[in-house]
Amino acid sequence: MTQLFRRLAHVTIIAAVMGLGLSIVAPAVAVHAAPPGASFYVPVSPYRILDTRVGIGFSRRVNAGEAFTLTLPNVPAGSSAVVLNVTITAPADGGFVTIYPGSTRPTASSINVDAAGQTIANLVTVPISSNGTVEVFSQRQTDLIADVQGYYAPAAAGVAEGRFVPVTPTRLLDTREPTSTHFGALGLGERITVDVAALAGLPADTVAAALKVTVTESTAGGFWTVFPTGTDLPTASNINTDGPGTTIANQVLARLNGGRTTVFSQTGGHLVIDLVGWFTGPSQPALDVGLFVPVTPARLLDSREAPLGALPARNRTAEVAVANRFGLPATGVGAVVVNATITQAIQPGFFSLWPARTYRPTASSLNATRPGQTIANHVITPVTTAGFSFYTQNGAHLVADIAGWYTGAELPPALPPHVPLTGVGGPPPNGSYRFSPTFGSSPIRWDPCQPIRYVVNLGGYPDSNRRMIGEAVERLEAATGLALLPAGDTTFMPTNADPSPISFTDGAFRRDAFEIVIALSDEIQTDMVPDSVAGKAATNTIGTRRGAAISTASVVVDMGDVGGNPEWSSGGAGPVVLHELAHAVGLDHVLDMTQVMNPFALPGGPTTYAAGDLTGLWQLGAAGGCVTV
């Protein structure tokens, strides 16, 4: 067994935490004066300005590699940016479309399609050129459709109307749930009204809502349109389904009428709507917080390029800095508008963008429904001083292009840095690590080609500790490439007499339905963490054809010692769980106080895996290949 000692039972550390209420950023006071280009949002009833199938906006089908100028009727001169819903239909092959303000096309994309004949839509926010137009480039031959959703008008000073207020993603409607305002799939030609303001507790004069709209279990191929309640159904669309059973999402900056919006379904299916933010109405104070500043589209992240150049695998998170990049200031950025793209998806799964170094929300930003897929979605996310995070559940290349930002205050980080994405060769080598169990000169490790099921015993401590445990598990997975799968809760509490999730019953060994138990405990519940021991791990090994492998493990954390400290401080439970999980996969202590694997929980010590920890964990994980049992 290995154990972590504490030097001090309680360490006074002030840790900033993110509020879990509706509003993420409360725009109570202005943080900075309105910067050049600051604008407020003016939503409109959607209207069509481009449809190459019938010669609107461009006279014919767009050729491969062709660019053209798109005029913006009814968008006032001097507007800084326009919000378009852009649809690709009947492309000749997979490819991308970029919409941009000037003559030089940027390294960025606005919408992607990954197969010939596909129809797909994406919301696009793009600066307007000095001529009042935008440029459209298509990599492949295709037809294109664009509908104006709104535009941004310059604000010389603080304004009351049209400022953006981000919120924690909040579900407003799920027609699959009997508790929703509409229960059951929408039928052919059906429309429903959603009282956004009432459901979310927003002011009745809120002019627009930023919504993530998802269609699932579609009845057939067709389109869906979101438009202001009480107005005529426009010639416009927001989401397209290719056929029955489709699941597809798009962001909508929907104009509200009396706080309400209406959704029309051409062919039917289930509908899910999540609120991610809202735009203020005339009853709000005139402030310069929540104003939009457009930028020429630019690439913030591309995991296909150096320095990474490697496909992020399961449970990986990329941290994307925004300060001082592509015209953004060092401070005063409350949220950013990005086009988030995933490509070469390993398997179906979800992807999330959220403020960096805070807990990942349960809501997703986009979804892959098949291996190899390429798909994009317009995302507005608040940021911290570290930027935003981009997470992949099951693996894919990650691309993020910025379109602009909203004025405001960055959120304070609540968590230490995530485990960084690494290239195919692993992290930069560092010698500050030791393997714990060895067979000759080789470390004894888990079989990375088999899932490892883990269970949790909260030991009577608050349920909020689950997210801390989940965060620690994801960091271990990211560092090793091992797949740790949650298998529920357990009442089993490891002790010195019975430390293992394997038992000996009726003359035979019995393996429980899990391989690792993570237990929060104290000195009363178990004798594994006496006196100054803050945590302990135990492992069992089995013989293999070439030596041995770890088969089960237990992790115990003494919450009586560390539970009173901020959970991700150096004296908190989070780093202790990281330390013991590393023991559980084969790392030993090192006398290097900069590493999580040093034997003491010290004030000011590390709060996440450091270079030596990462070097050792990488070798214990997927990089070592399968273990032959």
Secondary structure, DSSP 8 states (H G I E B T S, - for coil): -EEEEES-S-----------SSBSS---S-SS---TT-EEEEEEEEEEEEETTTTBSSSS-B-TTEEEEEE-TTS-TT--EEEEEEEEES-SSSEEEEEESSSS--S--SEEE-STT--EEEEEEEE--TTSEEEEEESS-BEEEEEEEEEEEE-SS-BSSS-EEEEEEEEEEETTSTTSSS-S-B-TT-EEEEEHHHHHT--TT--EEEEEEEEES-SSSEEEEEEETTS---S--SEEE-STT--EEEEEEEE-BTTEEEEEESS-BEEEEEEEEEE--TTS--BSSS-EEEEEEEEEEETTSTTT-S---TTEEEEE--TTSTT--SS-EEEEEEEEEEES-SSSEEEEEEETTS---SS-SEEE-STT--EEEEEEEE-BTTBEEEEESS--EEEEEEEEEEES--B---S--------TT-S-------BSSEETTEE----TTS-EEEEEE-TT--TTHHHHHHHHHHHHHHHH---EEEEEE------SSS-SSEEEETTEEEE-S-SEEEEEE-TTT-SSS-TTEEEEEEEEEEEETTEEEEEEEEEEEEHHHHTTS-TTSTTSHHHHHHHHHHHHTTB---S-TTSTTSSEE-TT--SS--HHHHHHHHHHTGGG-----
